[in-house]
Amino acid sequence: MPTKETEPDVAATAAKIIANIEKVVIGKRHQLTICLVAYLCEGHILLEDVPAPPRPMLGRALARTSAAPSNASSVPRPAAD
């Protein structure tokens, strides 16, 4: 059964989650916020960026912070001609 949380409770929890993830993924606050909103709405997230460790790290950090299973997968981009 879902718990009833007030708006300030949700905002405080979201701030703590973002602060925790920012310890690992630095300089991506906007992307973190968007990912957290999608996660809380039970949506899907597609991260497009240069191939680099922060993309999978963000997914793993969000999963570990929320104690949820990580279903993150990396889809390689086709090679440019």
URLINDA-V812536 format. One line per field, one symbol per residue. ss: DSSP state (~ for helix, > for strand, _ for the rest). psi: psi as a letter, one per 40 degrees, with the letter a starting at -180 (. if undefined). burial: I if it has 16 or more other C-alpha atoms within 10 Angstrom, else O. Layout:
ss = ???
psi = ???
burial = ???
This chain:
ss = ______~~~~~~~~~~~~~~~_______~~~~~~~~~~~~_____________~~~~~~~~~~~~~_______________
psi = hiihiidddddddddddddddeddhhefddddddddddddefaihhhhiihidddddddddddddefiihfhihhiiiii.
burial = OOOOOOOOOOOOOIOOIIOOIIOOIOOOOOOIOOIIOOOOOOOOOOOOOOOOOIIOOIIIIIIOOOOOOOOOOOOOOOOOO
